[in-house]
Amino acid sequence: MKNITIAIDGFSSTGKSTIAKQLAKALGYIYVDTGAMYRAVTLYAMQNNFISRENFNISDFVMQLHKVNLSFKFNASLGFAEMYLNGNNVEKEIRTMKVSSFVSEVSAISEVRKQLVKIQREIGKNSGVVMDGRDIGTVVFPKAELKLFITASPEIRAERRYKELISRGEKIDYNTVLHNVNQRDYVDSHRKNSPLKKAEDAIEIDNSNLSLDEQFTKIMSLVKTTLKNKE
């Protein structure tokens, strides 16, 4: 059976990474969390004082992009690959609300997207990959055999994100998370370079009222149909 490329796009906090990991594990495919890559680049910008609430020194930041080295290393105990920035495991750091508040701004920079898209295409050039992000089906892999667009209401997504942050020990309130979700939706959808949008041939999945098992079963059915059609 031939392998396929599965491109998963959608809004923030829709559980794209969760379903992508499930699919990759079930199919024995490579999983690539492109959101983690953009978060890691954002963390680099924050660590080196290129971005703050008051200022974003884009020109100097872009000049230093060549110093950003990203890699994924599989963690057997967790069952998925973790994000490494310049040799350091930053999986926990990139999931904080601080990084979330800046990631859409950093992701909108054309030089950043160009560099990361090149890496993403190299990883998935031989198919057998599940990749999630904002522009996988429209820019990174426009010829992917299966394209999914995951969505859910902002309120439900904010509630999910809020519970996740609280479970990690962050002190945050729901309204702050909801504001961040809506803000990221707007920036991601209106940026000049590779805006978030549903590919014409993508299948939309609204998981507002779906359990993880229901979503997995529904999408696996689509995967099996796609694989069968490729035989």
C-alpha positions as CSV (number, residue, x, y, z in Angstrom):
1,M,0.0,0.0,0.0
2,K,1.4,3.4,-1.0
3,N,1.8,6.1,1.6
4,I,0.0,9.4,1.4
5,T,0.6,12.9,2.7
6,I,-2.1,14.1,5.2
7,A,-2.3,17.9,5.6
8,I,-4.2,19.2,8.6
9,D,-4.9,22.9,8.8
10,G,-7.2,24.9,11.1
11,F,-7.6,27.5,13.8
12,S,-5.7,27.5,17.0
13,S,-6.7,25.2,19.8
14,T,-8.8,22.9,17.7
15,G,-6.7,19.9,18.6
16,K,-4.9,19.6,15.2
17,S,-1.8,18.2,16.9
18,T,-3.8,15.7,18.9
19,I,-5.5,14.1,15.9
20,A,-2.3,14.3,13.8
21,K,-0.4,12.4,16.5
22,Q,-3.2,9.8,16.6
23,L,-3.1,9.3,12.9
24,A,0.6,9.1,12.6
25,K,0.8,6.5,15.3
26,A,-2.0,4.4,13.8
27,L,-0.5,4.6,10.3
28,G,3.2,4.4,11.3
29,Y,3.8,7.8,9.6
30,I,6.1,10.7,10.5
31,Y,4.3,13.4,12.4
32,V,5.4,17.1,12.1
33,D,4.0,19.8,14.3
34,T,4.6,22.9,12.3
35,G,3.0,25.0,15.0
36,A,5.8,23.9,17.4
37,M,8.3,25.1,14.8
38,Y,6.8,28.6,14.7
39,R,6.5,28.7,18.5
40,A,10.2,27.7,18.8
41,V,11.2,30.6,16.4
42,T,9.0,32.9,18.5
43,L,10.7,31.7,21.7
44,Y,14.1,32.5,20.1
45,A,12.9,36.0,19.3
46,M,11.7,36.5,22.9
47,Q,14.9,35.1,24.4
48,N,17.0,37.5,22.4
49,N,14.9,40.5,23.0
50,F,13.7,41.0,19.4
51,I,10.1,41.0,20.5
52,S,8.2,42.4,23.4
53,R,4.8,44.0,24.1
54,E,6.3,47.4,23.3
55,N,8.4,46.6,20.2
56,F,9.3,44.1,17.5
57,N,12.7,44.6,15.9
58,I,11.9,42.6,12.7
59,S,15.0,43.6,10.7
60,D,17.5,42.5,13.3
61,F,15.5,39.4,14.0
62,V,15.4,38.3,10.3
63,M,19.2,38.9,10.1
64,Q,19.6,36.3,13.0
65,L,17.3,33.6,11.5
66,H,20.3,31.7,10.2
67,K,21.2,31.0,13.9
68,V,17.9,29.2,14.5
69,N,18.3,25.4,14.4
70,L,15.1,23.4,14.8
71,S,14.8,19.6,15.2
72,F,12.4,17.0,16.5
73,K,13.6,14.2,18.7
74,F,11.3,11.3,19.5
75,N,10.5,10.7,23.2
76,A,9.6,7.1,23.6
77,S,8.0,7.6,27.0
78,L,5.6,10.2,25.6
79,G,5.1,8.6,22.2
80,F,5.8,11.6,20.1
81,A,8.7,13.9,19.0
82,E,9.6,16.9,21.1
83,M,10.7,20.3,19.8
84,Y,14.4,21.3,20.1
85,L,15.7,24.8,19.6
86,N,19.5,25.0,19.1
87,G,20.0,21.7,20.8
88,N,17.7,22.4,23.8
89,N,14.4,20.8,24.6
90,V,11.8,23.6,24.5
91,E,8.6,21.6,24.3
92,K,7.2,23.0,27.6
93,E,8.4,26.5,27.1
94,I,6.8,26.9,23.7
95,R,3.4,26.0,25.0
96,T,3.1,28.9,27.4
97,M,0.7,31.8,27.1
98,K,3.6,34.2,26.7
99,V,4.7,32.5,23.5
100,S,1.1,32.2,22.3
101,S,0.7,36.0,22.6
102,F,3.5,36.6,20.0
103,V,3.5,33.6,17.7
104,S,1.0,35.0,15.2
105,E,3.2,38.1,14.7
106,V,6.3,36.1,14.2
107,S,4.5,33.7,11.9
108,A,3.4,36.5,9.6
109,I,7.0,37.4,8.6
110,S,7.7,36.2,5.1
111,E,11.3,35.3,5.8
112,V,10.3,33.1,8.7
113,R,7.6,31.3,6.7
114,K,9.9,30.8,3.7
115,Q,12.6,29.2,5.9
116,L,10.2,26.9,7.7
117,V,8.3,25.8,4.6
118,K,11.5,24.7,3.1
119,I,12.3,22.5,6.1
120,Q,8.7,21.1,6.2
121,R,8.8,20.2,2.5
122,E,12.1,18.4,3.0
123,I,10.7,16.4,5.9
124,G,7.6,15.3,3.9
125,K,9.1,14.8,0.4
126,N,8.7,11.0,0.5
127,S,5.1,11.0,1.8
128,G,4.0,8.9,4.7
129,V,3.7,12.1,6.8
130,V,1.0,13.8,8.8
131,M,1.6,17.5,9.1
132,D,-0.5,20.1,10.9
133,G,-0.4,23.9,10.8
134,R,-2.0,26.9,9.1
135,D,-0.9,26.6,5.5
136,I,-0.1,22.9,5.0
137,G,-2.8,22.2,2.4
138,T,-2.5,25.6,0.7
139,V,1.3,26.2,0.6
140,V,3.5,23.5,2.0
141,F,1.7,20.5,0.4
142,P,-0.9,21.8,-2.1
143,K,-0.9,18.3,-3.7
144,A,-1.5,16.3,-0.5
145,E,-3.8,13.4,-1.1
146,L,-5.9,14.2,2.0
147,K,-6.5,17.7,3.3
148,L,-8.4,18.4,6.5
149,F,-9.5,21.7,7.9
150,I,-10.3,21.5,11.6
151,T,-12.5,24.1,13.3
152,A,-14.6,24.7,16.4
153,S,-16.2,27.7,18.0
154,P,-13.9,30.3,19.6
155,E,-15.5,29.8,23.0
156,I,-15.0,26.0,23.0
157,R,-11.4,26.4,21.8
158,A,-10.7,28.9,24.5
159,E,-12.2,26.6,27.2
160,R,-9.9,23.8,26.0
161,R,-6.9,26.0,26.0
162,Y,-7.7,27.4,29.4
163,K,-8.0,24.0,31.0
164,E,-4.7,22.9,29.4
165,L,-2.9,26.0,30.7
166,I,-4.3,25.6,34.2
167,S,-3.3,21.9,34.3
168,R,0.3,23.1,33.6
169,G,0.2,25.4,36.5
170,E,-0.2,28.7,34.7
171,K,-2.2,31.4,36.4
172,I,-4.6,32.7,33.7
173,D,-8.2,33.6,33.4
174,Y,-10.6,32.4,30.7
175,N,-11.3,35.8,29.2
176,T,-7.6,36.4,28.6
177,V,-7.4,33.1,26.7
178,L,-10.5,33.8,24.7
179,H,-9.1,37.2,23.7
180,N,-5.9,35.5,22.6
181,V,-7.8,32.9,20.5
182,N,-9.8,35.6,18.7
183,Q,-6.7,37.8,18.2
184,R,-4.8,34.8,16.7
185,D,-7.7,33.9,14.5
186,Y,-7.8,37.5,13.1
187,V,-4.0,37.8,12.6
188,D,-3.7,34.3,11.1
189,S,-6.5,34.9,8.7
190,H,-5.5,38.4,7.6
191,R,-1.8,38.2,7.3
192,K,-0.3,39.0,3.9
193,N,1.9,35.9,3.6
194,S,0.2,32.5,3.6
195,P,-3.0,33.4,5.5
196,L,-5.0,30.7,7.2
197,K,-7.7,29.6,4.8
198,K,-9.4,26.4,3.9
199,A,-8.0,24.7,0.7
200,E,-10.6,24.3,-2.0
201,D,-10.3,20.5,-1.8
202,A,-10.0,20.2,2.0
203,I,-12.6,18.4,4.1
204,E,-13.9,20.5,7.0
205,I,-14.3,18.9,10.4
206,D,-16.1,20.9,13.1
207,N,-15.1,19.1,16.3
208,S,-17.0,21.5,18.6
209,N,-19.3,18.6,19.7
210,L,-17.1,15.6,18.9
211,S,-15.1,13.5,21.4
212,L,-11.6,12.6,20.5
213,D,-12.6,9.0,19.7
214,E,-15.5,10.2,17.5
215,Q,-13.2,12.6,15.6
216,F,-10.5,9.9,15.2
217,T,-13.0,7.4,13.8
218,K,-14.4,9.9,11.4
219,I,-11.0,11.0,10.1
220,M,-9.6,7.4,9.9
221,S,-12.5,6.5,7.7
222,L,-11.5,9.4,5.3
223,V,-7.9,8.1,5.4
224,K,-8.9,4.6,4.5
225,T,-11.0,5.8,1.6
226,T,-8.1,7.9,0.4
227,L,-5.6,5.0,0.6
228,K,-8.0,2.7,-1.2
229,N,-8.5,5.2,-4.0
230,K,-4.7,5.4,-4.4
231,E,-4.2,1.7,-4.9
